[in-house]
Amino acid sequence: MKYGILLTLIILTLPLCGIVGLRAEVEIALEAELADEIVEPMIIADDKNASDGKFIWMEGAAATGGGGKGYAELIINIPQPDTYALWGHVIAWDGNSDSFWVTWQPADPDEDAQVTQNTEFRWGVAQGAAWHWDRINHWLDGGTFEREWKFKEAGETVLRIGVREDATMLDAIFVTTNLKATEADLRLPTDKDRKIQIEGLAVDAKGKAATTWGSLKRAYQ
């Protein structure tokens, strides 16, 4: 009889072990123009083909180069400790308008990449004259590699997108724990996503109860 009880306990325990180790996949879609702070010369501009008709950039002509000042900061409340990837919905006209500086604290250090010029934080944006998705990478002197950010705790994080070259355009950002480039279910923000950004409601992870969004976002422009 005691062996039967022991076998029953093992059978019941195995599924629980699997449940304890299971993490929900996180997907957060954000409008770039709804950033908590936008510092000039980074500005909001209109484009009927952009998500909700707006995007951010440092205004300038393609092929001329220039930039290095101005940024957008977004407070992103991640619902669980995990490793994350970021995607941007972008336009990059040519080799003189195809990069940003990107830091995401606290996974990244509190460093002003526009000052240090640290290539660990240089995003080489995939070129294209129409809106397209590009995974945020670090464009190093020795090559370009996809970035991942590991967070040890849930809660507020700060993503900064800094101008590196004018005329590089950013429409939306997609946050995901799916690190496989071919499987990430990329999507633009919905009305519900925008409401979350503006009003500070709840953000969901797939298969997980909602968690409170960080601070109240600034009014939509």
Summary of the structure (lengths in Angstrom):
residues: 221
radius of gyration: 20.0
end to end distance: 70.6
largest distance: 81.9
contacts: 671
relative contact order: 0.25
helix: 19%
strand: 42%
